[in-house]
Amino acid sequence: MSRMKQLVQPALACVVMLFLTACASSGPTFKEMKASIPPVAADSGRLFVYRVAPFLGAGAAVQPPIRIDGVVVGHSVPNGFFYVDHAPGKLKITTSTEVTEDTDVQIDAGQTKYVRTDISLGLLVGRITPSVIDPDTALKELADLHYHPTK
C-alpha cells in the first residue's frame, strides 16, 4: 500500500501544478486586448508589469505581490501581465518572497514603461526579481501573456 502512495502523491502534485498553471492563463492575451486598452492620461504614466514562464509549471505557485512605493498593485503571475497608471516620478517597484528585490523606474506624464519579473532559485522558495525592459523587447514578450487585473 505504501508503494501505491509513493506513486499517487507525485502524480497528484503534478495535477495540482498543471491546474495552477491553467488558472494563471485565464484572462485575454495582450494581443487580444491591446486595441481596447485606453490611452494613458496626459497627467499620468503607465507601467506594464509581466512575467514570462519559460516552461509549464515554472514557479506557478510563486505569485508574490508587486508593490509600487509600498502599495500592492498586482501579483507576479506566470505568463501574466497587468498595467497600472501612476502619477509621474521615480517609482520603487518591489517584490518579496524569502528576500525583497526591487528596481527604480522613472516615469513621465504620458509615458509607458515595462517591468518584467523573473523567477530564480531561492533557498526555500523562488525569488522574483523586477527589472525595467526596453519597449521593443517587452511588447514581443507581452504578446501571448494573459491579463490579470490588479485588484
Secondary structure, DSSP 8 states (H G I E B T S, - for coil): -HHHHHHHHHHHHHHHHHHHHHHHT-S-BHHHHGGGS----TT-EEEEEEE--SSTTTTTT---EEEETTEEEEE--TTEEEEEEE-SEEEEEEEESSSEEEEEEEE-TT-EEEEEEEEE--SSS-EEEEEEE-HHHHHHHHTT-EE----
